[in-house]
Amino acid sequence: MSMLILFGAGVYAKKYRALLEYLNMGFDYFTDNDSSKWGTLLYGKKIIAPKELKTFPDSRIIISSTHEAAIKRQLAGMGMEKNIIGLDTLYDLCEQKQVKSPQRNAAAGGKKTILVDMYEGIGWGGSELWAANLARGLNEAGNRAILLGSSEQPELEKIYEDMTVRISGKDIIMQFVQLIEDRLPCVFINNFAGCAFMAAAIVKRKYPDLIKVVSVIHSDSRSLFDAYMMMGKYTDRIFCVSRQIRSHIQGVYDLDHVSCYVKEQPVWTDEAWRRAENRTEPLRIGYAGRIVKQAKRADLLVELVESLERNEMDYTLQIAGEGECLEMIRQYVVDNNLQDKVHLTGRLPKSGMDLFWKNQDVFVNVSEYEGTSLSMLEAMGYSCVPVVTDVSGAREFIEDRQTGYKNGYIRAVGDMDGIAECIIELSYNRELLKAYGDRCRRIVQERCNPQEYIKYWTDKVLEGWL
């Protein structure tokens, strides 16, 4: 029998491995263009260099990466394009495996279940928080929403945990297929283009009239767009978390067959809270998010601190979160005796984030790309002035021009000196800090109302389905 090889050993390899497990199909190797992975193991399978594929001329190849077009060209150049097994072929095999139940042929009556995918999330990050709050809001509005999570994720607060079903162990896609089928008719809200989405596509092929799929795009990234569009035929509607994302995805793909929605994210704030007046203590800067290099560029926080120190800035910086950059930042703080200025809090529970932002003056974000930063909106809701990089969603809430009102600062990705200059300006002009902060809070209260957000979902995004 010919070899079966997965081309792509990145984040999306997990779902293709799970799909093959569902089909009871073993495979032999991974291959990947990243030379640092060659010779290592992933899920117990060796990762080989693409040039080694020529030693298996009769191998069957599944592209387990979002870079499908580029890999197809690469394989065509090797004379191996005919070896590719497409995703549609795999789904045909899934369909052959299924036995349609007669009682599922007609749509059932009653209220539909809304399944909100949180399975691929890596923790209590922005996408997971968005999913949890959407499910919570839909339930509070009288719907029946369930969060789909993983047993490997940290436990949520009780209000969210009570609506969560966790999947673990082997046969992940089989578990999801059974879970979805048991709740037909339903709406599936896809947040990660991962295993749960693959299961929803399998069910949709089997019962096309009983499941509707909304794909939610959380980040302005072409590779993420491609991951969703590879299974775009199973998506009924698209929701984007920023207007910039919607504009970009509509510019890349033909979406005439599917409606594309966008709405400012909901933010819950303490309506009775008021910031203390006339503070003269050091400026308080807050960062909350994953402490990682990819996308978030948390490694640049060290450069920001260095710039603040060169300018003899009087400040404190609180960093909330976890990730691979945390130890590097901690060591820098110790080596430079900055423990009184830079505080690493670790990951805070959702219940602790309101107090965190109430105690800050400035929100800082150094990301390379975002959707719309939920942390930014939460901080602005407590009058924190945003000083951020020019990523998706920033210009929808921050005015940083010489004419008109201003409420924050936007600087180029990587410009830590520019971000430091903005922070310094706020430190020396506390009246400006207050004016900007008041505008930020007012903008969030006016545009990010949770009740209006849920109403938009029920009246627009889910129109006709509930």
C-alpha positions as CSV (number, residue, x, y, z in Angstrom):
1,M,0.0,0.0,0.0
2,S,1.3,3.5,-0.8
3,M,2.4,5.9,1.8
4,L,0.0,8.5,3.2
5,I,1.7,11.8,4.0
6,L,0.4,15.0,5.5
7,F,2.0,18.1,4.0
8,G,2.0,20.7,6.8
9,A,3.1,20.3,10.4
10,G,1.7,23.5,11.8
11,V,-1.4,24.5,13.8
12,Y,-3.8,22.9,11.4
13,A,-2.2,19.5,11.4
14,K,-4.2,18.6,14.5
15,K,-7.6,18.7,12.7
16,Y,-6.4,16.7,9.7
17,R,-4.9,14.0,12.0
18,A,-8.3,14.0,13.8
19,L,-10.1,13.6,10.5
20,L,-8.0,10.7,9.4
21,E,-8.6,9.1,12.9
22,Y,-12.3,9.5,12.3
23,L,-12.0,7.7,8.9
24,N,-9.8,5.0,10.5
25,M,-7.0,5.9,8.1
26,G,-3.4,5.7,9.4
27,F,-0.7,7.9,7.9
28,D,3.1,7.6,7.7
29,Y,4.8,10.9,7.8
30,F,4.4,14.7,8.0
31,T,6.4,16.9,5.7
32,D,6.9,20.7,6.1
33,N,8.8,23.5,4.4
34,D,10.2,24.6,7.8
35,S,13.6,23.0,8.0
36,S,13.7,23.4,11.8
37,K,11.0,20.7,12.0
38,W,12.8,18.1,9.9
39,G,13.7,14.9,11.8
40,T,11.4,15.8,14.7
41,L,8.2,14.0,15.7
42,L,4.6,15.3,15.7
43,Y,1.9,13.1,17.1
44,G,4.4,10.2,16.9
45,K,5.1,10.7,13.2
46,K,8.4,11.8,11.7
47,I,8.5,15.1,9.9
48,I,10.5,14.8,6.6
49,A,11.8,17.4,4.2
50,P,9.7,17.9,1.1
51,K,12.5,16.7,-1.2
52,E,12.2,13.3,0.4
53,L,8.7,12.9,-1.1
54,K,10.5,11.9,-4.4
55,T,11.5,8.6,-2.6
56,F,7.8,7.8,-2.3
57,P,6.6,8.5,-5.9
58,D,3.4,6.6,-5.3
59,S,2.5,8.3,-2.0
60,R,-0.8,9.9,-1.4
61,I,-0.5,13.5,0.0
62,I,-3.0,15.5,2.0
63,I,-2.3,19.2,2.4
64,S,-2.7,19.9,6.1
65,S,-1.9,23.6,5.8
66,T,-3.7,26.8,4.9
67,H,-1.0,27.5,2.2
68,E,-2.9,25.1,-0.1
69,A,-2.2,27.0,-3.4
70,A,1.5,27.4,-2.8
71,I,1.9,23.7,-1.8
72,K,0.0,22.6,-4.9
73,R,2.4,24.6,-7.0
74,Q,5.3,23.1,-5.2
75,L,4.1,19.6,-5.7
76,A,3.3,20.3,-9.3
77,G,7.0,21.4,-9.8
78,M,8.0,18.0,-8.3
79,G,5.7,16.2,-10.7
80,M,3.5,15.0,-7.8
81,E,0.3,17.1,-8.2
82,K,-1.6,13.9,-9.1
83,N,-0.7,12.5,-5.6
84,I,-2.8,15.0,-3.8
85,I,-5.9,13.9,-2.0
86,G,-8.3,16.9,-1.7
87,L,-10.5,17.8,1.2
88,D,-13.6,17.1,-0.8
89,T,-12.4,13.5,-1.3
90,L,-12.0,13.1,2.4
91,Y,-15.4,14.4,3.0
92,D,-16.8,12.0,0.4
93,L,-15.3,9.2,2.5
94,C,-16.9,10.6,5.6
95,E,-20.3,10.6,3.9
96,Q,-19.9,7.0,2.8
97,K,-19.2,6.2,6.4
98,Q,-22.4,7.8,7.7
99,V,-25.8,6.2,7.8
100,K,-28.5,8.7,7.5
101,S,-31.2,8.2,10.2
102,P,-34.7,8.5,8.8
103,Q,-35.9,10.5,11.7
104,R,-33.4,13.2,10.8
105,N,-34.8,13.8,7.3
106,A,-37.3,16.4,8.4
107,A,-36.5,19.4,10.5
108,A,-37.5,19.1,14.1
109,G,-39.7,21.7,15.8
110,G,-39.0,23.7,18.9
111,K,-36.1,26.0,19.8
112,K,-32.8,25.4,18.0
113,T,-29.6,24.8,19.9
114,I,-26.7,27.2,19.3
115,L,-23.3,25.5,19.5
116,V,-20.5,28.0,20.0
117,D,-17.0,26.6,19.2
118,M,-14.3,27.3,21.8
119,Y,-12.5,24.0,21.4
120,E,-9.3,25.1,19.6
121,G,-8.7,28.0,22.0
122,I,-5.5,27.9,24.1
123,G,-6.8,29.5,27.2
124,W,-8.8,32.5,28.4
125,G,-7.9,34.8,25.5
126,G,-9.8,37.3,23.4
127,S,-11.5,34.8,21.1
128,E,-12.5,32.5,23.9
129,L,-13.8,35.4,26.0
130,W,-15.8,36.6,23.0
131,A,-17.3,33.1,22.5
132,A,-18.1,32.7,26.1
133,N,-19.8,36.1,26.4
134,L,-21.8,35.5,23.1
135,A,-23.1,32.2,24.5
136,R,-23.9,33.8,27.8
137,G,-25.7,36.7,26.1
138,L,-27.7,34.4,23.8
139,N,-28.8,32.3,26.8
140,E,-29.8,35.4,28.8
141,A,-31.9,36.5,25.8
142,G,-33.9,33.3,26.1
143,N,-32.0,31.1,23.6
144,R,-30.3,27.7,24.1
145,A,-26.5,28.1,23.7
146,I,-23.8,25.7,24.5
147,L,-20.0,26.3,24.6
148,L,-17.8,23.6,23.0
149,G,-14.5,23.4,24.9
150,S,-11.5,21.1,25.5
151,S,-10.7,19.3,28.8
152,E,-7.2,20.7,28.3
153,Q,-8.3,24.3,28.7
154,P,-8.4,26.0,32.1
155,E,-11.7,25.8,34.0
156,L,-13.9,28.9,33.5
157,E,-15.9,30.8,36.0
158,K,-19.1,29.0,37.0
159,I,-21.4,31.1,34.9
160,Y,-19.5,30.0,31.8
161,E,-18.6,26.5,33.0
162,D,-22.2,25.6,33.5
163,M,-22.9,26.1,29.8
164,T,-19.8,24.3,28.6
165,V,-19.5,20.8,27.1
166,R,-15.8,19.6,27.1
167,I,-14.4,17.1,24.6
168,S,-11.3,15.0,25.5
169,G,-9.4,11.9,24.5
170,K,-9.4,10.2,21.1
171,D,-11.9,10.2,18.3
172,I,-12.4,14.0,18.7
173,I,-14.3,14.4,15.5
174,M,-16.5,11.4,16.2
175,Q,-17.4,12.9,19.5
176,F,-18.2,16.2,17.9
177,V,-20.3,14.6,15.1
178,Q,-22.3,12.7,17.7
179,L,-22.7,15.8,19.9
180,I,-23.9,17.9,17.0
181,E,-26.3,15.2,15.7
182,D,-27.8,14.8,19.1
183,R,-28.7,18.5,19.1
184,L,-30.2,18.8,15.6
185,P,-31.6,21.1,14.4
186,C,-28.9,23.6,15.4
187,V,-26.7,26.5,14.6
188,F,-23.0,26.1,14.7
189,I,-20.8,29.2,15.4
190,N,-17.3,28.4,14.1
191,N,-14.5,30.4,15.8
192,F,-11.3,28.5,15.0
193,A,-11.7,26.5,11.7
194,G,-10.6,23.5,13.6
195,C,-11.9,20.0,14.6
196,A,-15.3,21.2,15.6
197,F,-15.8,22.9,12.2
198,M,-14.8,19.7,10.4
199,A,-17.4,17.8,12.4
200,A,-20.0,20.4,11.6
201,A,-19.2,20.1,7.9
202,I,-19.6,16.3,8.1
203,V,-23.0,16.7,9.7
204,K,-24.0,19.4,7.2
205,R,-23.3,17.1,4.3
206,K,-25.5,14.5,5.9
207,Y,-28.3,16.8,7.1
208,P,-28.0,20.0,5.0
209,D,-31.3,21.4,6.2
210,L,-30.8,20.8,9.9
211,I,-27.6,22.7,10.6
212,K,-26.6,26.3,9.8
213,V,-23.0,27.5,10.1
214,V,-21.7,31.0,11.0
215,S,-17.9,31.4,10.6
216,V,-16.5,34.2,12.8
217,I,-13.3,35.8,11.6
218,H,-11.3,37.1,14.7
219,S,-8.0,38.2,13.1
220,D,-6.9,40.2,10.0
221,S,-4.7,37.4,8.6
222,R,-4.7,36.0,5.1
223,S,-3.7,32.5,6.4
224,L,-6.7,32.6,8.7
225,F,-9.0,33.7,5.9
226,D,-7.7,30.7,3.8
227,A,-8.3,28.3,6.7
228,Y,-12.0,29.3,6.7
229,M,-12.4,29.5,3.0
230,M,-11.0,26.0,2.4
231,M,-14.3,24.9,3.9
232,G,-16.3,27.9,2.8
233,K,-18.9,25.8,1.0
234,Y,-20.1,24.7,4.5
235,T,-20.5,28.2,5.8
236,D,-23.9,29.9,5.5
237,R,-22.9,33.3,6.9
238,I,-19.8,35.1,8.0
239,F,-19.3,37.5,10.9
240,C,-16.2,39.7,11.2
241,V,-15.1,41.4,14.4
242,S,-14.0,44.5,12.6
243,R,-14.9,46.5,9.5
244,Q,-11.3,46.3,8.3
245,I,-11.4,42.5,8.4
246,R,-14.7,42.5,6.5
247,S,-13.3,44.8,3.9
248,H,-10.1,42.7,3.5
249,I,-11.9,39.4,3.2
250,Q,-14.4,40.7,0.7
251,G,-11.5,42.1,-1.3
252,V,-9.8,38.7,-1.4
253,Y,-12.7,36.3,-2.0
254,D,-15.9,36.2,-3.9
255,L,-18.5,36.2,-1.2
256,D,-21.6,36.8,-3.3
257,H,-23.1,33.5,-2.0
258,V,-22.8,34.4,1.6
259,S,-23.8,37.3,3.8
260,C,-21.0,39.0,5.7
261,Y,-21.8,40.8,9.0
262,V,-19.9,43.0,11.4
263,K,-20.6,44.7,14.7
264,E,-18.6,46.3,17.5
265,Q,-17.8,43.8,20.2
266,P,-19.7,43.9,23.5
267,V,-18.1,45.3,26.6
268,W,-19.4,44.9,30.2
269,T,-18.3,47.7,32.5
270,D,-19.1,49.0,36.0
271,E,-21.5,51.8,35.2
272,A,-21.2,53.3,38.7
273,W,-17.4,53.5,38.6
274,R,-15.6,56.9,38.3
275,R,-11.9,57.5,38.0
276,A,-10.3,59.5,40.8
277,E,-9.4,63.1,39.9
278,N,-6.1,64.9,40.0
279,R,-3.7,62.0,40.5
280,T,0.0,62.9,40.6
281,E,1.5,59.4,41.2
282,P,3.5,57.6,38.5
283,L,1.6,56.9,35.3
284,R,0.1,53.4,35.4
285,I,0.4,51.4,32.1
286,G,-1.4,48.1,31.6
287,Y,-0.9,45.2,29.2
288,A,-3.1,42.1,29.2
289,G,-3.0,39.3,26.7
290,R,-0.9,36.3,25.6
291,I,2.8,36.9,26.4
292,V,3.9,35.4,23.1
293,K,5.9,36.6,20.1
294,Q,3.7,35.4,17.3
295,A,1.1,38.0,16.4
296,K,1.2,39.6,19.9
297,R,4.9,40.5,19.8
298,A,5.1,40.6,23.5
299,D,8.9,40.4,23.2
300,L,8.8,44.1,22.2
301,L,7.6,45.0,25.7
302,V,11.3,44.9,26.7
303,E,12.1,47.5,24.0
304,L,9.3,49.6,25.3
305,V,10.6,49.5,28.8
306,E,14.1,50.4,27.6
307,S,12.7,53.4,25.8
308,L,10.8,54.6,28.9
309,E,13.9,54.2,31.0
310,R,16.1,56.1,28.6
311,N,13.6,59.0,28.9
312,E,13.6,58.7,32.7
313,M,9.9,58.1,32.7
314,D,8.0,57.9,36.1
315,Y,5.7,54.9,35.5
316,T,4.6,51.4,36.5
317,L,3.8,48.7,34.0
318,Q,1.6,45.8,34.9
319,I,1.7,42.8,32.5
320,A,-1.1,40.3,32.9
321,G,-1.0,37.0,31.0
322,E,1.1,33.9,30.2
323,G,3.3,32.7,27.4
324,E,6.8,31.9,26.2
325,C,8.0,35.5,26.5
326,L,7.2,35.8,30.1
327,E,10.4,34.3,31.5
328,M,12.5,36.5,29.2
329,I,10.7,39.6,30.4
330,R,11.0,38.5,34.0
331,Q,14.7,38.0,33.7
332,Y,15.1,41.4,32.1
333,V,13.3,43.0,35.0
334,V,15.5,41.3,37.5
335,D,18.7,42.0,35.7
336,N,17.9,45.7,35.5
337,N,16.4,46.0,39.0
338,L,13.0,47.1,37.7
339,Q,10.9,45.1,40.1
340,D,9.4,48.3,41.6
341,K,8.3,49.5,38.1
342,V,7.4,46.3,36.1
343,H,5.0,43.8,37.7
344,L,4.1,40.5,36.2
345,T,0.8,39.3,37.5
346,G,0.4,36.1,35.5
347,R,-3.0,35.1,34.0
348,L,-5.8,36.8,35.8
349,P,-9.4,35.4,36.0
350,K,-12.0,37.2,34.1
351,S,-13.4,38.4,37.4
352,G,-10.1,40.2,38.1
353,M,-9.8,42.1,34.8
354,D,-12.3,44.9,35.8
355,L,-10.2,45.8,38.8
356,F,-7.0,45.5,36.7
357,W,-8.2,48.1,34.2
358,K,-9.7,50.4,36.9
359,N,-6.1,50.6,38.3
360,Q,-4.5,51.6,35.0
361,D,-4.2,54.9,33.1
362,V,-3.0,53.7,29.8
363,F,-3.7,50.6,27.7
364,V,-0.7,49.4,25.6
365,N,-0.8,46.9,22.7
366,V,2.2,46.0,20.6
367,S,0.7,43.4,18.3
368,E,1.5,42.7,14.6
369,Y,-2.1,41.9,13.9
370,E,-5.4,41.6,15.7
371,G,-9.2,41.4,15.1
372,T,-10.5,44.1,17.3
373,S,-8.7,43.8,20.7
374,L,-11.3,43.0,23.3
375,S,-8.7,44.0,26.0
376,M,-8.4,47.4,24.4
377,L,-12.2,48.0,24.5
378,E,-12.4,46.7,28.1
379,A,-9.6,49.1,29.1
380,M,-11.2,52.0,27.3
381,G,-14.4,51.3,29.1
382,Y,-12.6,52.2,32.3
383,S,-11.1,55.4,30.9
384,C,-7.7,53.9,30.0
385,V,-6.1,55.8,27.1
386,P,-5.0,53.4,24.3
387,V,-1.5,53.6,22.9
388,V,-1.4,50.8,20.3
389,T,0.1,49.6,17.0
390,D,-1.7,50.1,13.8
391,V,-3.7,46.8,13.7
392,S,-7.2,45.9,12.7
393,G,-9.9,47.5,14.8
394,A,-7.7,50.2,16.2
395,R,-8.8,53.0,13.9
396,E,-12.4,52.1,14.4
397,F,-12.2,53.3,18.0
398,I,-9.2,55.6,18.2
399,E,-8.9,59.0,16.6
400,D,-5.3,60.0,16.2
401,R,-5.2,62.8,13.7
402,Q,-4.3,66.5,14.1
403,T,-7.8,67.6,13.3
404,G,-11.0,66.7,15.3
405,Y,-11.1,65.1,18.7
406,K,-8.5,62.6,19.9
407,N,-8.8,59.8,22.4
408,G,-5.6,57.8,21.9
409,Y,-2.5,57.1,19.8
410,I,-1.8,54.7,17.0
411,R,1.8,54.0,15.9
412,A,3.4,51.7,13.3
413,V,4.0,48.1,14.2
414,G,7.4,47.8,15.9
415,D,7.7,51.5,16.8
416,M,8.4,51.2,20.5
417,D,10.1,54.6,20.7
418,G,7.0,56.2,19.2
419,I,4.7,54.3,21.7
420,A,7.0,55.5,24.5
421,E,6.7,59.1,23.3
422,C,2.9,59.0,23.4
423,I,3.0,57.5,26.9
424,I,5.4,60.3,28.0
425,E,3.1,63.0,26.6
426,L,0.2,61.6,28.7
427,S,2.4,61.5,31.8
428,Y,3.3,65.1,31.6
429,N,-0.2,66.3,30.6
430,R,-2.7,64.8,33.1
431,E,-5.5,67.0,31.8
432,L,-5.1,65.4,28.4
433,L,-5.0,62.0,30.0
434,K,-8.4,62.7,31.7
435,A,-10.0,64.2,28.5
436,Y,-8.9,61.2,26.4
437,G,-9.9,58.7,29.0
438,D,-13.4,60.3,29.3
439,R,-13.9,60.1,25.6
440,C,-12.8,56.5,25.5
441,R,-15.3,55.5,28.2
442,R,-18.1,57.3,26.4
443,I,-17.3,55.7,23.0
444,V,-17.3,52.2,24.5
445,Q,-20.6,52.8,26.4
446,E,-22.3,54.1,23.3
447,R,-21.0,51.6,20.7
448,C,-20.3,48.4,22.7
449,N,-23.6,47.8,24.5
450,P,-23.9,44.1,25.3
451,Q,-27.7,44.0,24.9
452,E,-27.6,45.7,21.5
453,Y,-24.9,43.3,20.4
454,I,-26.9,40.2,21.3
455,K,-30.0,41.8,19.6
456,Y,-27.9,42.3,16.5
457,W,-26.9,38.6,16.5
458,T,-30.5,37.3,17.0
459,D,-32.1,39.8,14.6
460,K,-29.5,39.9,11.9
461,V,-26.8,37.3,12.0
462,L,-29.1,34.5,13.0
463,E,-32.2,35.9,11.3
464,G,-34.7,33.2,10.3
465,W,-32.8,30.4,12.1
466,L,-34.0,30.5,15.7
